[in-house]
Amino acid sequence: MSLLKKALYQGITRVFSLPRLSVPLILTLGLTLGAVLSVISIASTLLYQPLQGVKNEASLQTFDYRFNMSDTLSVSYWNMNRLVDFSEHFADVGEWAGIAPSEQDVIVNNTTFATTRYDASSNIISVLGSQLLLGDDVTIESPEKYVWISASLWQNAFAGIKSVIGKQITMTNKNYIIAGVIEDVMAIKSNQVILAQQVWFIANLTKIKAQKDNVGNISNELDNLILKSANGQAQLPSQAEVDAWLEDYVTRNVDGEQVQMFMDFISNTNKVAKASSYRSNMLGETEGLLIALFAAVIGLLLMATLNLLNLFIAHYQGRTKEFAIQISLGASLTKIRLMVLLENLPSFVLAAITGLLVTGWAIRSLPLIAGDSLPMMDAIAIDSTTVLAAMAIILALSVLFSALALVDIDKQALSNNLNSSGKGIQAQSNQWLSRVLMVLQLSIASILLTASVMIAMQSYQAVYQDLGYELGNSYEIAMTVSDEEYVTQLNSFDDYGKSETKQLLDDLSRLIEQQVPNSQVIAPNYGPLSSSLRINAFLDEASGQRVIHQIKTLGAKYFSTFSIPMLAGANVSQAQIDNDEDRIVIDEYMAKLLFSELTYQEVIGKTIQMSADNSTPPSIVTGIVANTLSQTGIADPIGLPAIYSHRVRPGTTIQFTVMLPEGATVTAAMLASEVKRQFPRLTNVTVESLADVLQRQTLNQRLSLWIVLAMTALTLFLAAIGVAGLTQMTTNHRKYELAVRMATGAKQATLVKFILKDALAMLVIGLGLGFIISVFGYAKISQNLAMLPDFNWLAMATLDAALVIIVILSVIMPAWRVISSDPMQALREE
């Protein structure tokens, strides 16, 4: 058997016969490779795979125009009316389009299908480059009378029959005629998961142009505009040009005295115009997360490489006599290195297989880990790019290890190697290299842990911050108003107390309490935590400043039910609500903003004029409550002051906040049939617990937290297994020396100190370098990235202390196994 064949055979048997080398290699490299390949799989899909349903990506850009209501809250100004006017004003740039995704249940033959609903402009198909598979194009006359369905919905609901054109589907108790079938369009920016089953509603831009726009309504109807240009690199309008367009748009769409009011609001609100590539806009924060993950896994791979390289050098230092004999018999260093490569190849192959298995498990777990936060999730898989990356990494590491593992082989020292006894470590061994590698490994571990703990603390604070209230067993019940005319009708009143709106909300509240046992409607609107926000503004005459604030709905038991502290005064009573008195409750932010020189008690009874034209009397402040978080999942609160009122102006969705006893539940089925019977203009009853709302809003931060914790655990694991493996190897090599010391009277504690001496020196130098790089590097990076949290010294000290403990234990435990053995037996073995 040739030397190389024998080396390959020995490599296979060594997987089982030498577990102290093969197990750390397979586990360390396999787990690290799994992390690297998982990120590569996700990145290759999101960054390079063609966008499903969007053929014109190379020609597309997106354009945002957002009003920053506070440091953490921004709202898009776009809707279909503004899209039409803006596209005409900047028609020379290219073709503009808009699309808004949402969730929608569709009924076909008494079967309900969950779908993604697209509300889009009539040029959307040509702009995106999506394919019409069947039927009429979306540019037909009066497209608002029809709907288009996706290929998946066509197959699942109609078995793919071509006679589907002209058939009907039912949504919100309305029947719609199918005009065509469009391919599944998955690459659309959305806060919810995009389903393959889709239904398209097309807006006729010509008719929309003739409609009057409510200029003051900023409701995120369209998150951004999509521009198709010749090469996708068009010079988009500047901030000044868009601001000038907005002023002109307001002037043309607002009459009389309201023009100046809107102009004041516009000039006093921070606005941001931003252009992006289509893919970058669709990915959003995911793109930055991928970059951060790449940096993290590359650091882990480097750490694992140093870890294993140290093990290999320590292992092959014990075989210098064997290599000296082979060289003296005529073998070249190249042949020896090839032999080492073949010896390690089986372990590296097993590590690659382990890495791919870990990657597959991680990808299958993505829906549980990431929820709806990751776009194009269904397309992520182990593809050829992932397999090639695994092969390339394994091959590169195999060659690197085989070259560096023999760094101690010196042809000039052959006679010394041949004449040595083989006991202990040879004098010519390069112990400095192992020490340098261990110092680098500990430094990288310290840097990775510093970054991890800072991001983890930020995510933890965002997920588990104090909301200012207790959710209890509360639910949000919502129903859709079937037509815009009814919404307008409900908002047309002079006296809220006698309005159709109040009567409708009262009737619905009674229906809910009758149909759901032991339920109590706390407010005829969304609760303290919701995806909805209502923002308004008024001019404070005393200070001359425009006050942008949240409008929240209260009930007589609202604050006591959710345990929101009342700091002064009292809540609005049920009698005052029934009499429609002009009374409100404000939060601390508003009290300090408007009445900074008064105590909270002195504020009670003061009035706030929120009507620009004094058409309604000022509202009396009845109470002051503590600040609360309307939305969570962000490190900093929205920061807008709040006014609580009992008056509700309904939109297309009517919501109720309901409290139930612990353990009780409410479902849409309990209400749907009765709502349909008594209120035929209300449809699509949905129910969601506020606990689920909390989970959904904190999903991204929880994902970030779990990823960071996994990276932290893997970093500590790599540090532990690297130090333990190196200690095991070097201690075994020094077994003869230790046995001699024990035989001549050295105590075990003395030997432990002897072994710890080198380890502590490397630990101090490694952590010192890591500390210096972490502190100064973090300070430098945080100057350019405002999203990074402040440096936390206590957290860093805690993690470094944990790393010190792990390293010391990793040194002592394997060393103790050698030291505690019988010295005479060790001498006989040597």
N, C-alpha and C positions, 0 to 999 in steps of 0.2 A: 504494500500500500504506500503510495507516495506521501510525502510530507504534507502536501496541501489537502489531499483526501482525508488523511488522518486528522488534520486540524478541523475540517468540517465535521467529521464524526465526533471528535472530542467536544466541539461546540454544542452538538445536539445532546450528548450525554451530560455536559456541564450544566445544562438548564436544570437538571435534577440533582446532580452530584455536588454542585457548588451553589446552593441557594443564597448564600450571603452575598454573592455577586449577581446572580441572574434575577433573583426576586426584586432587589432594589432597582435594577435596570428596567425590568418589564413594568413594574408598578409606576416608578417615577416617570419614565419616558412615555409609558402608555397613557397615564392620566394627563400629563402635560400635553402630549400629542392630541389627546381627545379634546382638550380645551382649545388648542390652536386650530384643529381641523373644524371644530364647531363654528368658530368665528369665520374661518375661510368659507365654509358652506353657506353661512348666512350672507357674508359679504359678496360672494360670487353671484348669489341670486339677486340680492337687492341692488348691487352696484353695476353689474355687467349683463345680467340676463335680460333679453328683450322684454319690454313691458307688455303684458297680455292685454290685447285690445287697443293698444296705443301704438300705431305703426309710425306716426309722424314725430316721435320723440325728438329727433335731431332738429326739427323745425320749431319746437315749442319752448316757450318761456312762460313763467307765471308772474303776476303783478299784484302785490298786496298794497292796500291803502287802509291803514288802521288808525283808529282813535285810541290813544292811550288814556284811559280813564284814571289810572293810577300807575304806580311803579310796576305792578304785577298783573294788571287787567288791561287788555287791549281788545277792541271790537272792530271787525271788518265793516267798512261802510258800503260794500257792494251789494246791490240787488239787481234784478233784471232791468228795472227802469234805468238805473244808473249805468248799467252795462251798455244799453242802447245808446244813450247820450254820449258816453265816454268813447265808444267805438266810432261814432261819427266824428267826434272832435279830433281823435287821433287815428283816423282811418289810414293815413299815409304810412303808419308804422307797420301795419299788417292786419290780419283778421282776428278779431277778439271774440271769445266765447266764454260761457260760464256753465258750471255744473255743480249741483249740490246733492250729496248722498244723504239718505236717511233710512230708517228701518220702516218696513211696511208689510203687513200681512195681506195676502191675496187669497181669495176664495175661488176655486175652480171645481165645479160639480160637487159642492158641499165639502170639499177638502181644502184645508187651510195650508198655505205654503208661506214660509218665512222668506222674505225677499229684501233686497236692497233697492230702494226707490231712488231714481235719478230724476231730479228736476233740472232740465238743461235748456239752453238756447237752441234755436232751430238749426244752427250751423255746427253743432257740436260734433256730428259724425265726420264731416269733412275736415274739421280742425284736428281732431284726434287721429283720424285715419282709421277709424273702426269700420268693420265690414258689415254691411247689410246683407243678411243671408236670404231673406224672403220678404216679399210684400213691398209696400210703398216706402219711399224715402221719408225722412223726418221733415223734409222741406215742403211737403204737400200743403195745400191750402187748408187752413183751419186745423192745425195739428192738435190743438187743445181738445178736440173732440175724440181723440184716439189715444191709445197707448201702444208702446212697442215692448216686446218681451225679449229676454235673453235666450240664447240657445239652450242653456241648462233648464230654464223654466219651461221652454217649449218641449224638451224631451221628457221632463218629469211630470208635467201637468197634462200634456196633450200627446204624449208618446211620439212626438216628432212628425205628426201628420202635416202634410202641406196644406190641407184645407183649414188650418188654424186661422188664416186670415178671415176676418169678419166675425169670428167667435168672440164671446164676451168673458170678461173676468170681473170679479166683484171686489171692490175696496171701499171701506167706510160706508157700506150700505148703498153704494152706487155701482152701476154697471158701466163698463168701458169696453169699447170695441177695439180688438187687436188689429193694428194696421200693418205690423211688420215684425220681423225677428232679427235681432242684432246679436253678433257674437258676444260672448262673455267679456265684459270690460272690467278687469280686476284692478288695474293700476290707477286708481283714483284716490286722492288724498281724503282721509276720513278719520274721525275719532272713534268710529265703530268698525267692526270687521266688515269687509266687503264680501257679500255672498255671491256665489255664481248664479243663483236665481235672482234675476233683476227685472224690474219694470221701469220703463222710461216714460216720463211726462215731458212733452216738448212745449216750450213757450214760443208763441208767435211774436217775434220781436217787432213786427210792423204794428200789431195791435197794442202791444205793450207801450210803444212809443206814444200812442194817443191817450194813454191813461195818465192820470195825475199822480205824482209820487208824493208820499208823505216824507218830506225832506228830513224832518227831525227824527225819524225812526231809524235807529242804527241797531240792526238786529242780527248781524252775522248771517244773513240769508245766503250770500255767496262768500266763501272764505277768501277766494282770490279770483282774478280773471286769468284766462289762458290766451296767450298770443301765439298765432302761427305766422311766422315770417319766412323769408326765402331761405335763410341759413340758420335760423335759431339764435342769431347773434344781433338782433335789432337793438338800436339805441332807444331804450324805453324813456318815457317822459320823466323829467326830473321832479323833485319834490316841489319846487316853485311852480312848475307848469301844472301839476296836479292840483295844487292849492288854488291856483288862478282859475282852473276849470271849475272847482267846487264853488268858489264864490259866484261865478257866472251862473252855475247850475241853480244855486239857491235863489239868486235874483230872479231867474226866469220861472221858478216853480213856487215861490212864496209871494203872497200878496200883502199889501198894506204895512202895518206897523210890525208885523212879525219878522219882516226881513232883517231889521236891525237886531232883533233878539237872536236870530240864528247866526248872524254875522258875529255878534259878541261871543256866542258859544263857540263858534269855529275858531275865532282868533285866540280864545283863551284855552283851547284844548290842544294838547300836543298830538301831532299827526305824523305818521311815518309811512313813506312810500318805499317799497322794497321790491326789487326784481330778483328772480331766481331761475335756475334751470328747472325744467319740469320734474326731473327725477329727484333733485335735491329738495324741492318743495314737497313732493309726495312723501319722502322719507322723513322730513322734519328733524326732530331730535334724534331719531334713530341713526342718522349719518354721523353725528357727533359721538353717539354711544359706540358705534362700530370702531371709530378711530381710537377711542379710549380703550376698548376691548383689545384691539390689535396691539396697542402699546403694552397693555397688561400681560397678554399671553406671550408676546415676544420676550418680555422680562422674565416670565416664568420659564420659557424655553431656555433662555440663556442661563438662568439659575440651575435648571435641571441638567444642562450640558456641563456646567462647571462641577456640579454635584457628582455626576457620573464619571467625568474625566478624572476627578480626584480618586474615585474608587478604582478606576482602571490603572492609574499610575501606581497606586498603592499595591494593587494586585500583581502587576507585572514587575514591580521592584523585587518581589519575592522569587521571581523566576529568572533573574539575571544570570545565574550560573548555567541554567538550561540553555538560554540564548547564547551564552559564551561558547558552550560546547558545540552548538549547531553552526555558529559562525566559524569556529576553528576547523570544522569539518567541511567548510567550503560554501555554506549558505550565505547569500548576500543579505544586506539589511532590507532590501526591497522584498525579497522572498519571505523574510521573517515578518515584515509588516503585512504582507498578503496572507500569511498564515494566521496572524492575529485577527485580520479582517474576517477570514472564514470562520475562525473560532467563535467570533461574536455575532456572526450573521444570524444564526437561529434565534438568539435572544432578541436581536433587533427586529426580526420578522415578527416574533410573538408580540413585541412592544407595538409594532405597527398595527397588527390585528387588534390588540387591546385598544389602541387609540381609535380605530375605526368603529369598534363596538361601542366605546364610550360616546363617540360622536353620534352614532345612530340613536343611542338612548337619549342623548341630550336633545336631538332634533325632534324625537317623538314626544319629549316632555315639554317642548316649546309652548303648545297651547295651554298647558297647565301653568307654566312659569310666566309667560308673557301675556296671556289673555288675548285681548284685542289690540294690544299696543304695537304689534309688529306687522307691517304691511307685507302682502304677498307671502303669507306664512305657508300656504298650501304648496307653494312652489319650491320651498326649501327642502333639499334632500342631499344625500351623498352622491355627488355626480363625478364625472371624470376629472374635473378640476381638483376636487377633494382627494381622490385617490392618487392623482399625480403629485399633489403636494405632499401627501404622506410618503410616497416612494422617494421623492426628492429629499425630504428632510431626513429620512432614515439613511439613505445612501450617503448624504453629506456628513451625517454624524458618524457613520461607520468608518468612512475614510479618515475623518478628523481624529477619531479615537485611536484607530490603528496606527496613525502617524505619531501622535503625541504620547501614546502609551509606552513607546520605546525610547522616550527622550533620554533615559538613563544609560542606554546602550552606547558604550564608548569602546571603539576598537583598540584604543591605546591601553585600556584597562582589562583586556582579556586575561592576561596572566594573573592579575589580582583576583578576578572572578573565579578562574579555574583553581587557584591555590587556596581560596577561602574555604572555610568549613561549611558555609551555607547556613550558619546559625545567626539569627538576628538580621539586622538590616545592614547592607553593605555600606562601607564608609563613603563610596563614591556616589551614593544615591542622592538625587536632587531633592532633598527635603524642602528646600526653599520654594520649589514650584508648587508642591501640595499646599504649603502655607499660603502662598499668594492666591491660589485658586479658592481656598476656603475663605480668605479675607474678602475676595471679590463676591463670593456667594453670599456671605453675611451682609455685605454692603447692599447688594441688590435686594436681599430680603428686607432690609430695613427701609429702603426706598419704596418698595412695593407696599409694605405694610403701612407706611406713612400716608401714601396716596389712598390706600384702601380705607383706612380708618377715617380720614377726613370726609370722603364721599359717603361712607356708611353712616356717619353721624348726621350728615345733611339729610340723607334719605330717611333715617330713623326719626329725626325731628319733624319731617314733613308728614310721615305716616302716623306718628303717635303724638302729635301736638294736641294741646288742650283746645277743644272746639268752643268752649264757653257754654256748653249745654249737654244734656244727656238725651240720647236718641230714644231710649226705651224701645218698646215694640211698636214703632211708628211706621206708617206706610204712606206712600204718595200714590193717589189714585188720579189718573188722567183720562180725559176723553177729548176727542177731536171734534171741532165744529165743522160741519160738512161743507159749508159754503162761505165765501168771503162776505156776501151780502148780509148774512146773519151776524157775522162779527161786527160789521159796521152798524147794524141795527142795535146790537147790544151796547155799543159804545156811544150811542146817540141819546144822551139824557141830560137834563138840567138839574134834576134833583135825584141824587143817588138813592135816597131812602125810598122813593116811590118808583124807581126804575125797574124795567124788565130784567136787567142784569141781577139786581139784588133778589128779586123774586125767584129767578132761575136758580141762583146759588143756594138760596134757602130751601127750595124744593129738592134740589139734588142732595143737599146735606141731610135732609130728613129721609130721603130714599136710601142713602148709604147706611144711616143708623138703623133703618128698619130691616134692610136686607142682610146686614152683617151683625151678628149677635154681639152684644157688649162693646160695640164700637162707639167712638166719640169723634166727631169732626172737630178738630182743633182750629183749623183755619180754612176758609174757602179759596185756598191758593197753595203754592208750594211752601214747604216748611223751612226750618232753619238751615237745612243742608239740602242743596238741590243743584241740578245742572243749569237751572234757569236763573237769570239775574235780570232785574229791572232797574235800569239806571236813568236818573233824571237830573235836572239842574235848575237852580233858581238863583236870582241875584239878591244877595244880602244887602239891603239898603244901608245898613249901619256901617259896614266895612267897604262896600262897593265891590266885593269879590263875588265871583260866580262859584256857587257851591255845587259840585257834582256829588251825587249821593245815591245810595241804594234805596229803593222803595220796597218795603217788606209788609206783608199782610199779617195782622194780628187777630186773635180772638180773645174772648173774655178770660179764657184759661190758658192762653198760649204760653206765657212766661212761667207760670207755675208748673205746667205739664212738662216742659222741657228743662226745668230747674235753671232758668236764666235769672241771675240775681237782679232784683230791683234795688237800685242804689238810692233812689229818691222818688217821692211821689207814689203813684199807684198806676195800675193798668187801667185801660178804658173798660168800663163796666158793660155788662150785657145790655142794660137799659140805655146807656149812652150810644151803643152801637145800633140798637133798634130805633132810636130817635135820630140817628144819622147826625150826631153832634160833631162839630169841627174840632176833634180832639186827636192828639197823636202822642206816641211815645218815641223818644229819641235815645240813641246810644251815647256812650261816653265820648266817642270821637266827635259827634255833632255838638254835644254840650260844650266841649273844650274849644271847638272851632268857632261857634257863634257867641258863646257866653264865657269867654276865658277869664273874665274878672269876677265872675259870680260863683258862689258855692252851688253845689248841685241842688240843694233845697231852695235856694233863691231863684233857680231857673224855672221851677215848677210854677205854672201860671203864665209864663211868658208866651208870646205868640211868634209864629213864623209865617211870613207871607210867601207862599210857594207859587202863586199865580203871577205871571208876568204882567198881565193887564188889570190886576186887581178885580177880576170878574168873580172870584170866589173870596169869601172872608178868610182872614188868617186863621191858622190852626193853633189851638191852645196846647201847650206842652203839659201833659198829665203826669208823665213819669220819665225817669231816666234808668236805662238798663245797662248792664255790662256789655262790652264789645263781644261779638261772636264771629265765627268764621262761616261765611256763606258757602264757600267752596274750600276744599282741602286738597292735599296732594302736592302743594307747593311750599317751599321753605318759608317764604315771606307771605303774610296775609295780604288780601286785596287792598286793605287800607282805606276803603271808602266809608265815610260816615253813613249812618242808616236812619231812616224815618219809618216808624211802624204806623200803619193806618188800617182801618177796617174796610176802606173802599177799594174795590177791585175793578180794574179795566181788563176784561178778558181779551185774549188773542185767539189764535186758531186752536189753542189747546187750553182746556179748562182743567185745573188741578185742585185737589183737596188733600189736606194733610190729616190723617186719621190715626188715632191711638187705640191700640187694642191691649187687653190683658196679656201678661206674659204667657207665651205658649200658644196663643191664638193666632190664626192666620186669616188672610182675606185673599180671594182670587178674583180674577176678572169674570169668571163664569158666574159668580154670585150676583153680579150686577148687570152684565151685558144685556140679557134678555129684557129685564125691567127698564133699563135705560132706553133701549131701542123702542119699547112699547110706549113709554111715557114721553120720551124726548127724541122723536125720530130724526131731528137735525143734529144729534150728537152720536158719534160713532167711535169705533176703535178704543174700547175701554182697556186700559193697561194698569197694572198694579206693580209697584216696586217698593220694597222696604227701604227705609233710609239707611239701614245697615248695609244693604247691597249698594246703595248710592255711594256710601263711604268707601266700600271695597273697590268700586269702579274708579272713583276719583283718585285713589291712592295706588292704583295698579302699577303705573310706571315707576313710582318711587319704591314700591315693594319689589318690583322686578330688579331695579337697580340695587336695592339692599341685598337681595338674595345672591345676585351675581357677585357683588363685592365681598360678601361673606364667604362665598365659595372660593373666590380668589385668595382671600385671606387664609382660609383653612388649607388650601393647596400650597400656599407659600410657606406656612408653618410646617406642613407635612414634608415638603421638599427639604427645608432646613433641617428638620429632625432626622429624616432618613439619610440625608447626605452626611451629616456629622456622625450619626450612629454607624453608618456603613464604613466611613473612613476610619473611625476609632476601632471598629471591629477588625479591619484589615491591618492597620498599623500595630494594634495590640497583639494580634496573632503573629505578626512578623517579629515582634519583640518578646515573644513568649519565652524564648530561651533566656534573654537578659533578665526578664522579670522573675523567671524561675530561679536563676542564680541568686538574685537579690533576696528572694524569699528564703532560699536554702541557707543563706548566710545571715538570716535573722531580721531582715526588713519586715516591718509590720504592713498589713494590708492597707491601713489608713495612709501610711507614708507613700505606698505605691500609687494610691488614688491621687494624692497630691502631686506626685511626680508626673502622672499622666495628664492631670488637669492643668499643669503649669503651661504647657504649650497651647492648650485649647483656650485658656483664659486670655493669653496674649493675643491670639488671633481674634477672639471675640471682642476684645476692647478695640483693637485696630479696625475691625470690620464694622462694628456698630458706630464707632467714631466717624469713619468716613461716610457711612450711610446717613448719620445724623447731620453732618455738615452739608452734604449734597441735598438732603431732603429739605432742610430749613431754607437754605438760600435758593434752591431750585423752585420750591413752592412759592416763595415770596416773589420770584421773578415771573413765574407763570401766572400767578393770581393777579398781577398788574394788567395782564392782557385778557384774562378771562374773569369777568365779573361774577360769573355763575359759581365760582369756587367759594366754599365757605371759609371763614376765618380760621387761621391755624390754631389748633387746639393742642396745647402743650401737655395737658393731663392725659389726653387720649394717646398721644405719641409715647409718652413715658410708660403708660400701661402696656402698650403693645411691645415696646422694646424690652420691658421687664419680662413679659411672657416669652419673648424670643430668647432672652438670656436663660430663663429657667429651662426651656425646652432644649437649648443647646447643651447646658450643663448635664441635664438628665440623659441626653443622647450620648454624652461622653462617658458618664459614670456607669450606665447600665451595661453596655457591651464590655467595657473594661473590667467591670466587677466579675463578669462570668469567667474571664481569664484569670484574674487575680485570685478568685476563690477556689480555683482548681488545685489539685495536689502538685506541689512543685517538683517532686521526684518523678511523678508520671510525666510531667511536661519535659523534664530533662531527658527521660528515656525516649520520648517521642521525637525530640530534636536530634 
